[in-house]
Amino acid sequence: MASLKRLERAPLLHKSVQDALKDFIVSRDLEAGDALPSEGELARQLGVSRTSVREAVKALETIGLLESRRGSGVYVATFSFDPLLESLPYGLMKDSKAIEELLDVRCTLEVALADNMIARRSPEQLADLTVNLEAFRAAAEAGQPLHGPDREFHKLLARNLDNRVFIGLIDVFWRTYHRAAMSIDLVNVDPVATYRDHVGIYDAFARGDAPAMRAMIDTHFHGIRTLLAQQRGGERSTTPD
């Protein structure tokens, strides 16, 4: 078994231990589910205390790299967007410009994948989207929050791509936008228009019209960008000289 290089003690020893563990995973080509040496063995090889190893493991669990199993040991974790989902919104709260930039990235991805989405659409997918739009319409007309049907619509649209990373990114972008938008009191003043945007995207998708679908996606995100720009304008107008 490959050993780890002993560490020099430093003010940020726990960070050095984290880096050493990450290097060990890469150098050994470990995959999700593979076990690391025991806590005691890691401490011995690195020349640090078990407490330092324990703190480093906890930190790497927080970012989704490792997982501890009670009575079993420490393992390489299965990839997940959850740590990013939990931390990203806090970096964007109160920053409508950053949220706008995030939306630009998401719009670019969805527009770029429109052709692939259309090529892989199926009757079952269209049926599920129709059900989703009914729930979307009911929520919009009742003035209820749209985050549930909105998020589900875009995930359904991308479902047949069989691209776990892209679907995960939809979650990252949507949930980040939703949380951050709530923190800056961004209000959708026309939920029915938002519903109609999604109907337009669906109609183009269903008939296989990629240019129209791309245009509708861009129109939809343009409306959100306008709201954010107005919010930023309001922030500037209320800022003392």
Backbone torsions as a table, in degrees:
resi	resn	phi	psi	omega
1	MET	NA	135.1	178.2
2	ALA	-65.8	142.7	179.8
3	SER	-102.3	167.7	179.8
4	LEU	-101.6	150.1	179.5
5	LYS	-75.1	133.7	178.8
6	ARG	-62.5	144.6	-175.8
7	LEU	-100.7	145.8	170.8
8	GLU	-83.0	141.0	-179.6
9	ARG	-70.5	139.8	-176.4
10	ALA	-148.1	165.1	-179.9
11	PRO	-56.1	-33.7	-179.1
12	LEU	-111.5	58.7	-176.2
13	LEU	-60.7	-39.2	-178.1
14	HIS	-61.3	-33.2	177.7
15	LYS	-69.5	-38.4	177.7
16	SER	-63.9	-38.5	178.2
17	VAL	-65.6	-42.0	177.2
18	GLN	-58.0	-46.9	-179.0
19	ASP	-62.6	-39.1	179.9
20	ALA	-65.2	-40.1	179.4
21	LEU	-67.2	-39.5	177.8
22	LYS	-65.1	-41.9	177.7
23	ASP	-62.9	-37.6	179.4
24	PHE	-63.1	-43.4	179.5
25	ILE	-61.7	-43.7	-178.8
26	VAL	-69.1	-46.1	-176.1
27	SER	-66.2	-31.1	178.7
28	ARG	-89.6	-2.3	-179.4
29	ASP	55.7	43.0	-179.3
30	LEU	-73.9	148.4	-179.7
31	GLU	-119.5	171.5	179.0
32	ALA	-54.4	130.1	179.8
33	GLY	96.5	-13.6	178.1
34	ASP	-75.7	143.3	-177.0
35	ALA	-89.3	147.0	171.1
36	LEU	-93.0	163.1	173.6
37	PRO	-57.9	163.5	-179.2
38	SER	-63.3	161.9	179.4
39	GLU	-56.3	-43.7	-180.0
40	GLY	-64.4	-40.6	-179.8
41	GLU	-68.0	-39.6	177.0
42	LEU	-62.0	-43.9	179.8
43	ALA	-62.4	-41.4	-179.1
44	ARG	-64.5	-46.8	-177.4
45	GLN	-66.3	-36.2	-178.1
46	LEU	-84.5	-15.8	-179.1
47	GLY	73.1	34.1	-179.9
48	VAL	-128.5	175.3	179.8
49	SER	-78.8	159.6	175.6
50	ARG	-62.8	-31.2	178.6
51	THR	-62.3	-42.1	179.0
52	SER	-63.4	-40.3	177.6
53	VAL	-64.5	-43.4	-178.2
54	ARG	-61.8	-42.1	179.5
55	GLU	-65.0	-40.0	180.0
56	ALA	-66.3	-41.3	178.9
57	VAL	-62.8	-42.7	178.8
58	LYS	-61.2	-40.9	179.5
59	ALA	-64.6	-39.9	-179.9
60	LEU	-74.2	-25.2	171.9
61	GLU	-67.5	-37.9	-178.6
62	THR	-61.2	-36.0	179.9
63	ILE	-92.6	6.0	173.1
64	GLY	83.3	17.0	-178.9
65	LEU	-89.8	-36.3	-179.0
66	LEU	-123.6	161.1	171.7
67	GLU	-141.0	137.3	177.5
68	SER	-97.8	135.0	177.5
69	ARG	-115.8	118.9	-175.4
70	ARG	-55.5	127.8	178.1
71	GLY	76.4	2.6	-176.4
72	SER	-122.9	-44.5	-179.7
73	GLY	137.6	-161.4	-178.3
74	VAL	-112.4	135.4	-175.6
75	TYR	-131.0	156.1	171.8
76	VAL	-68.4	130.2	-175.1
77	ALA	-82.9	155.3	172.3
78	THR	-71.0	139.1	-177.7
79	PHE	-58.9	137.5	178.0
80	SER	-149.7	146.8	175.1
81	PHE	-83.4	-4.9	-172.9
82	ASP	-55.2	-45.0	179.0
83	PRO	-59.7	-38.6	177.5
84	LEU	-66.7	-40.2	179.2
85	LEU	-61.1	-36.0	-176.9
86	GLU	-76.2	-32.9	-172.9
87	SER	-97.5	-32.9	-173.1
88	LEU	-59.8	-42.7	-177.6
89	PRO	-57.4	-32.8	-176.4
90	TYR	-68.7	-26.8	177.3
91	GLY	-77.6	-14.4	-176.6
92	LEU	-109.2	-10.6	-176.6
93	MET	-56.8	137.3	179.0
94	LYS	69.7	8.7	-177.6
95	ASP	-121.1	86.4	-175.6
96	SER	-67.5	-28.5	177.7
97	LYS	-65.5	-41.8	178.7
98	ALA	-65.6	-37.9	177.7
99	ILE	-64.6	-40.2	178.7
100	GLU	-61.5	-40.9	178.4
101	GLU	-65.8	-38.0	177.5
102	LEU	-62.5	-41.4	178.1
103	LEU	-64.4	-36.1	177.6
104	ASP	-59.8	-41.5	179.2
105	VAL	-64.0	-46.2	-179.1
106	ARG	-63.4	-43.7	179.2
107	CYS	-60.4	-43.3	-179.8
108	THR	-59.6	-42.3	179.9
109	LEU	-65.2	-46.0	-177.2
110	GLU	-66.9	-39.7	177.7
111	VAL	-63.2	-43.6	-177.4
112	ALA	-64.8	-29.0	-176.3
113	LEU	-97.4	5.2	-177.0
114	ALA	-57.6	-44.6	-179.1
115	ASP	-61.1	-43.6	179.8
116	ASN	-66.2	-38.5	177.7
117	MET	-60.6	-45.8	-178.8
118	ILE	-64.4	-42.5	-177.8
119	ALA	-61.9	-25.7	-175.6
120	ARG	-109.1	10.2	-178.2
121	ARG	-67.3	155.7	-177.2
122	SER	-139.6	159.2	177.3
123	PRO	-57.6	-39.0	-179.9
124	GLU	-64.3	-40.3	179.1
125	GLN	-65.2	-43.1	178.8
126	LEU	-63.0	-38.3	178.6
127	ALA	-64.8	-42.4	179.5
128	ASP	-65.9	-37.7	177.7
129	LEU	-66.7	-35.6	177.8
130	THR	-63.5	-43.1	176.9
131	VAL	-62.4	-43.2	178.9
132	ASN	-59.5	-43.0	-177.7
133	LEU	-67.5	-29.5	175.4
134	GLU	-64.7	-43.8	177.1
135	ALA	-66.2	-37.4	178.5
136	PHE	-61.2	-48.2	-178.8
137	ARG	-61.5	-45.3	-178.7
138	ALA	-61.0	-42.7	179.8
139	ALA	-66.7	-41.7	-179.0
140	ALA	-64.3	-45.6	-177.9
141	GLU	-68.9	-26.4	178.9
142	ALA	-88.8	-2.2	-178.9
143	GLY	70.8	24.3	-179.6
144	GLN	-88.3	162.2	178.4
145	PRO	-58.0	141.4	-176.7
146	LEU	-103.9	1.5	-172.1
147	HIS	-62.5	-33.3	179.4
148	GLY	-65.5	-60.1	179.7
149	PRO	-64.5	-32.2	179.2
150	ASP	-63.5	-51.7	179.8
151	ARG	-60.4	-43.4	-178.6
152	GLU	-65.8	-37.2	179.4
153	PHE	-57.7	-49.5	-176.3
154	HIS	-69.6	-32.6	176.3
155	LYS	-69.2	-39.6	176.7
156	LEU	-64.4	-39.4	-179.4
157	LEU	-60.0	-36.8	-176.9
158	ALA	-94.6	-2.0	-171.0
159	ARG	-55.4	-45.0	-173.8
160	ASN	-77.0	-3.6	173.8
161	LEU	-68.2	-22.3	-177.1
162	ASP	54.2	42.4	-178.2
163	ASN	-118.4	95.2	-174.9
164	ARG	-61.9	-35.2	-178.8
165	VAL	-66.4	-45.5	-178.7
166	PHE	-65.4	-42.8	178.9
167	ILE	-63.9	-37.3	175.5
168	GLY	-64.3	-37.9	178.6
169	LEU	-66.0	-35.0	175.6
170	ILE	-58.4	-43.7	177.6
171	ASP	-62.5	-45.5	179.8
172	VAL	-57.7	-51.6	-176.2
173	PHE	-66.2	-44.6	-174.7
174	TRP	-68.7	-47.7	-177.1
175	ARG	-67.1	-35.7	176.8
176	THR	-64.1	-46.5	179.0
177	TYR	-60.4	-45.0	-176.9
178	HIS	-62.1	-47.6	-178.5
179	ARG	-65.7	-45.3	-177.9
180	ALA	-68.3	-38.5	179.1
181	ALA	-62.4	-37.6	177.1
182	MET	-63.1	-36.1	-176.6
183	SER	-70.7	-22.2	178.5
184	ILE	-106.9	14.3	176.4
185	ASP	58.0	41.9	177.6
186	LEU	-79.3	120.9	-174.6
187	VAL	-112.8	131.6	174.4
188	ASN	-81.5	106.6	-174.8
189	VAL	-81.7	-11.6	-178.6
190	ASP	-139.6	74.4	-178.3
191	PRO	-62.5	-29.5	178.8
192	VAL	-66.1	-37.1	176.6
193	ALA	-64.1	-37.4	176.9
194	THR	-62.7	-42.6	176.8
195	TYR	-60.3	-44.4	-179.0
196	ARG	-63.1	-36.2	175.9
197	ASP	-57.1	-43.5	-178.3
198	HIS	-70.7	-33.8	174.2
199	VAL	-62.3	-41.5	178.7
200	GLY	-62.7	-41.3	177.0
201	ILE	-62.7	-45.1	-179.5
202	TYR	-62.1	-46.0	-177.6
203	ASP	-58.7	-44.6	179.3
204	ALA	-66.0	-40.4	178.5
205	PHE	-62.6	-45.7	-176.0
206	ALA	-64.9	-35.9	-178.7
207	ARG	-91.4	1.7	175.6
208	GLY	76.2	28.0	-177.7
209	ASP	-99.1	89.6	-175.4
210	ALA	-62.9	-44.9	178.9
211	PRO	-58.9	-42.1	179.5
212	ALA	-66.9	-37.7	179.1
213	MET	-64.3	-44.9	178.0
214	ARG	-60.7	-41.7	-179.8
215	ALA	-64.4	-39.8	-179.3
216	MET	-69.6	-37.9	176.5
217	ILE	-61.9	-44.5	-179.9
218	ASP	-64.7	-39.6	177.9
219	THR	-61.8	-43.3	179.8
220	HIS	-60.1	-48.1	-178.3
221	PHE	-71.9	-27.6	176.2
222	HIS	-61.9	-38.6	178.4
223	GLY	-62.4	-40.1	179.1
224	ILE	-68.7	-40.2	177.9
225	ARG	-60.1	-38.6	179.7
226	THR	-62.1	-43.5	177.4
227	LEU	-59.6	-43.5	-179.0
228	LEU	-66.7	-39.4	178.4
229	ALA	-63.7	-40.0	177.3
230	GLN	-63.9	-39.1	178.0
231	GLN	-62.3	-44.2	179.8
232	ARG	-65.3	-36.0	176.5
233	GLY	-63.1	-39.7	177.3
234	GLY	-65.4	-37.4	178.4
235	GLU	-63.0	-42.4	-179.1
236	ARG	-67.4	-38.3	-176.1
237	SER	-70.0	-22.2	-179.7
238	THR	-98.1	2.1	179.7
239	THR	-86.2	126.2	-179.5
240	PRO	-61.6	147.6	177.2
241	ASP	-71.0	NA	NA
